[in-house]
Amino acid sequence: EWLAGLIDGDGQFKTTKNNFSSLQIIMTINDKYTLYEIKHKYGGRIKEISGSKALKYKLFNRKGLIALVKDVNGLIRNPIRMLQLYKVCKNYNIGFLDLKPLTYNNGWFSGLIDSDGSIYIDDKLGQVIISVTQKNKLLLEPLQILYGCKIKITNHKEAFQYYIYRKDEILKLIDNYFQINPLKSYKSKKV
């Protein structure tokens, strides 16, 4: 579940015209250990992206990619990633599974925060804020139902932002949700 959330935010499945499939995940250099955890389980390689403070994980070996696809099949929620995953499933003759419903203790939210989330203190308001920004509002609406708070439009990124700022909802996430589904990126230190 966590890996599906991470891929929905920072990943991309590719299938070429020659039926060669791969996955790539790009994260900041601070998340090196997160990418190495994925590499340890599925194989692949990690390279620094020149001129940036980011790393690219790339999985292209058939055995590792099939194992990963089987692990995230039915858990990917981003419509763009779902189409990409469908092509990989078709390429490897794997049945594409219907999306499983999102529940409160699903690790997908934790993976999405690790990829597209922020945890910070708003100095003006004196509040801790946990937010996730996405171009597709449909990805964020179930979060509002399960975890509370609001979704707003961000003008500077032409995207939607889900954010939690109420003390009781923040503490509920910290005391309950993150105990079961801990963050695996450098953001875990902020929690």
Secondary structure per residue as TSV (DSSP state, phi and psi in degrees):
chain	resnum	aa	ss	phi	psi
A	1	E	-	360.0	-46.8
A	2	W	H	-60.0	-45.4
A	3	L	H	-62.9	-37.9
A	4	A	H	-62.1	-41.9
A	5	G	H	-63.8	-40.6
A	6	L	H	-63.8	-44.9
A	7	I	H	-65.5	-39.0
A	8	D	H	-58.7	-33.1
A	9	G	H	-89.2	-52.1
A	10	D	H	-115.5	6.5
A	11	G	E	-108.1	172.1
A	12	Q	E	-159.1	124.0
A	13	F	E	-89.3	142.7
A	14	K	E	-132.1	141.2
A	15	T	E	-133.6	121.2
A	16	T	-	-83.0	172.9
A	17	K	T	-63.9	-24.2
A	18	N	T	-88.1	14.3
A	19	N	-	61.1	38.4
A	20	F	-	-103.1	120.1
A	21	S	E	-108.1	152.1
A	22	S	E	-157.2	169.5
A	23	L	E	-132.3	140.8
A	24	Q	E	-133.1	145.2
A	25	I	E	-131.5	129.4
A	26	I	E	-114.7	126.9
A	27	M	E	-138.6	167.5
A	28	T	E	-69.6	161.4
A	29	I	G	-60.2	-26.1
A	30	N	G	-63.9	-21.0
A	31	D	G	-100.9	25.7
A	32	K	H	-54.3	-45.6
A	33	Y	H	-68.4	-30.2
A	34	T	H	-63.6	-46.1
A	35	L	H	-67.0	-36.6
A	36	Y	H	-67.2	-30.8
A	37	E	H	-63.7	-41.1
A	38	I	H	-68.1	-44.0
A	39	K	H	-60.4	-40.8
A	40	H	H	-59.6	-36.3
A	41	K	H	-82.3	-38.7
A	42	Y	H	-115.8	-10.0
A	43	G	-	90.3	-162.7
A	44	G	-	100.7	-166.6
A	45	R	E	-142.7	157.9
A	46	I	E	-125.6	130.5
A	47	K	E	-133.6	146.5
A	48	E	E	-76.1	138.8
A	49	I	E	-87.5	118.7
A	50	S	T	-63.8	141.2
A	51	G	T	78.7	8.6
A	52	S	T	-142.9	170.5
A	53	K	T	-103.8	53.5
A	54	A	E	-135.6	157.9
A	55	L	E	-122.0	148.7
A	56	K	E	-118.2	122.3
A	57	Y	E	-96.1	131.4
A	58	K	E	-130.7	127.2
A	59	L	E	-117.5	116.9
A	60	F	-	-130.6	-8.1
A	61	N	-	-77.0	137.9
A	62	R	H	-57.7	-47.2
A	63	K	H	-61.6	-48.3
A	64	G	H	-65.6	-40.8
A	65	L	H	-66.8	-40.5
A	66	I	H	-63.2	-42.4
A	67	A	H	-62.0	-44.5
A	68	L	H	-64.4	-44.8
A	69	V	H	-59.4	-42.9
A	70	K	H	-64.1	-33.1
A	71	D	H	-72.9	-33.2
A	72	V	H	-103.8	-6.0
A	73	N	T	-60.6	126.7
A	74	G	T	89.1	-3.0
A	75	L	T	-115.0	-16.1
A	76	I	-	-72.1	131.4
A	77	R	-	-114.6	-23.3
A	78	N	-	-69.7	121.2
A	79	P	H	-55.2	-35.8
A	80	I	H	-66.2	-46.0
A	81	R	H	-65.1	-35.8
A	82	M	H	-60.9	-43.1
A	83	L	H	-64.4	-40.5
A	84	Q	H	-64.6	-43.3
A	85	L	H	-64.6	-39.1
A	86	Y	H	-57.3	-42.7
A	87	K	H	-64.5	-39.0
A	88	V	H	-66.8	-44.2
A	89	C	H	-58.5	-45.1
A	90	K	H	-62.8	-41.7
A	91	N	H	-61.9	-35.9
A	92	Y	T	-104.5	13.5
A	93	N	T	54.4	44.4
A	94	I	-	-106.9	131.3
A	95	G	-	-65.3	127.1
A	96	F	-	-78.7	122.3
A	97	L	-	-89.3	146.0
A	98	D	-	-65.6	153.0
A	99	L	-	-65.4	129.6
A	100	K	-	-82.0	145.5
A	101	P	-	-62.8	146.1
A	102	L	-	-82.1	129.7
A	103	T	-	-118.1	166.8
A	104	Y	T	-55.9	-45.2
A	105	N	T	-91.2	16.8
A	106	N	-	-72.3	132.3
A	107	G	T	-71.9	-6.2
A	108	W	H	-57.8	-42.3
A	109	F	H	-61.0	-40.7
A	110	S	H	-62.6	-42.7
A	111	G	H	-64.9	-38.1
A	112	L	H	-67.4	-38.7
A	113	I	H	-64.5	-42.3
A	114	D	H	-59.9	-30.1
A	115	S	H	-93.4	-57.3
A	116	D	H	-115.0	17.2
A	117	G	E	-102.8	167.1
A	118	S	E	-138.7	145.5
A	119	I	E	-131.4	118.3
A	120	Y	E	-154.4	169.5
A	121	I	E	-107.4	124.3
A	122	D	E	-81.7	107.2
A	123	D	T	-63.0	-35.3
A	124	K	T	-64.6	-42.3
A	125	L	T	-93.4	-16.0
A	126	G	T	66.0	36.0
A	127	Q	E	-124.3	147.7
A	128	V	E	-81.0	136.9
A	129	I	E	-129.0	131.8
A	130	I	E	-112.7	125.2
A	131	S	E	-137.6	157.3
A	132	V	E	-136.0	130.9
A	133	T	E	-111.8	132.3
A	134	Q	E	-144.9	152.2
A	135	K	S	-77.7	-24.9
A	136	N	-	-102.1	110.4
A	137	K	H	-63.8	-28.9
A	138	L	H	-61.7	-27.1
A	139	L	H	-70.1	-28.3
A	140	L	H	-91.6	-26.1
A	141	E	H	-58.7	-41.7
A	142	P	H	-62.5	-29.2
A	143	L	H	-65.2	-40.0
A	144	Q	H	-63.0	-39.1
A	145	I	H	-68.8	-43.8
A	146	L	H	-79.3	-39.5
A	147	Y	H	-115.1	-5.6
A	148	G	-	87.9	-169.9
A	149	C	-	68.4	-150.2
A	150	K	E	-128.8	162.9
A	151	I	E	-123.5	132.7
A	152	K	E	-131.7	162.8
A	153	I	E	-88.9	132.4
A	154	T	E	-98.9	124.4
A	155	N	T	-73.4	-37.5
A	156	H	T	-76.9	-19.2
A	157	K	T	-115.1	-0.5
A	158	E	T	50.1	53.5
A	159	A	E	-145.9	-178.8
A	160	F	E	-113.1	146.5
A	161	Q	E	-126.8	124.9
A	162	Y	E	-95.6	130.4
A	163	Y	E	-141.9	142.3
A	164	I	E	-114.0	128.1
A	165	Y	-	-136.3	-15.8
A	166	R	-	-71.2	134.8
A	167	K	H	-55.2	-46.3
A	168	D	H	-64.6	-36.7
A	169	E	H	-73.0	-38.2
A	170	I	H	-62.4	-48.4
A	171	L	H	-64.8	-35.8
A	172	K	H	-62.7	-42.1
A	173	L	I	-63.4	-47.0
A	174	I	I	-65.7	-46.1
A	175	D	I	-77.1	-28.0
A	176	N	I	-112.9	-66.4
A	177	Y	I	-62.5	-52.0
A	178	F	H	-71.0	-15.3
A	179	Q	H	-71.8	-34.0
A	180	I	H	-88.2	-38.9
A	181	N	S	-124.9	74.5
A	182	P	-	-67.4	149.8
A	183	L	-	-68.7	149.4
A	184	K	-	-115.6	-4.6
A	185	S	S	-91.7	-176.5
A	186	Y	G	-62.5	-17.8
A	187	K	G	-65.5	-17.6
A	188	S	G	-61.7	-30.1
A	189	K	G	-67.9	-30.8
A	190	K	T	-71.8	-31.3
A	191	V	-	-66.1	360.0
